[in-house]
Amino acid sequence: MKAIEITSYGAPEVLRVAARPDPVAGEGELLIRVAASGVNRPDVLQRMGHYPVPPGASDLPGLEVAGEIVSGDAKALADAGFQVGDRVCALVAGGGYAELCVAPVAQCLPVPKGWSDVEAASLPETFFTVWSNVFERGRLQKGETLLIQGGSSGIGVTAIQIAKALGATVIVTAGSDDKCEACLKLGADHAINYRTSDFVEVAKQLTGGKGVDVVLDMVAGDYVAREVECLAEDGRLVIIAVQGGVKSEINAGLVLRRRLTITGSTLRPRPVAFKGAIAKALREKVWPLLESGAVKPVIHSTYAAAGEPSGAAQAHALMESNQHIGKIVLTW
């Protein structure tokens, strides 16, 4: 099969098309003929040498795919209601930048009715992440207010739509007026240009001084102290990335007085059973929103994975530029 290898750690140009042996599905797994692969920030970090591959995972980048089941564990397929020929999307621990990809059956979901493979490939990484962190760890409830840092990212556009569909008020930050406008069009109630406004001050104003109930943070660093300031009583701060640095200094007194929760997680190294439970919740609670059109795909760009020049390299360069709104997808 054709695949995209990281030939050495470095710039996007280190991504090269290579020939690899076809993978074989084992117990509890299925093999997907990949039509499209989602591109995510962890792929960029892995390419740069900052995101080690979990033990036993493929060294190829790529955490989400969509395509057709070509083979698999017959019992696991039957138990999940799948069969050879079905179109699925899957969350994987690696190996998604390839024409064939093995995935745990438990981490697969049917392509939503009416969706293309490109659209479906944009789902798993962000939807698993948002559901696990915003709704399970962050416990966002109907009627509460969510603040999303980086609302125009793949994670951001997903969090906006699911939170709104489930009855929350959504405030986002973004780095330009155009990105703020895009977030509003996706359903965000308020958008703050963090380059021209203080998100803490604006969030407090928008909530009548109460503060927000949940913050989804992809920055960390010195943002954490500011996020603590704008949380309401019993508020929850969920950290899912550290683009602004790993060290933070906070006012612990505020944490005590407002009974705040600061939490975080990484999804990639978690066991199949954990990810399978998220998949089950998504299929029950979110997939109907996709099929009804309440939540829509937001695809910024697609690139031919094995094209010349390298589509994967172009995709990574775009992601690093932060000029995109929504998802970037490779096609095979």
Helices and strands as residue ranges (DSSP letters): E 2-6, G 12-14, E 15-19, E 29-39, H 41-47, E 64-72, H 74-80, E 87-91, E 100-104, G 105-107, E 108-110, H 117-121, H 124-130, I 131-137, E 145-149, H 154-165, E 169-174, H 177-185, E 190-193, H 199-206, E 212-217, H 223-229, E 231-239, H 252-258, E 261-264, H 272-285, H 287-292, E 299-304, H 311-321, E 327-331
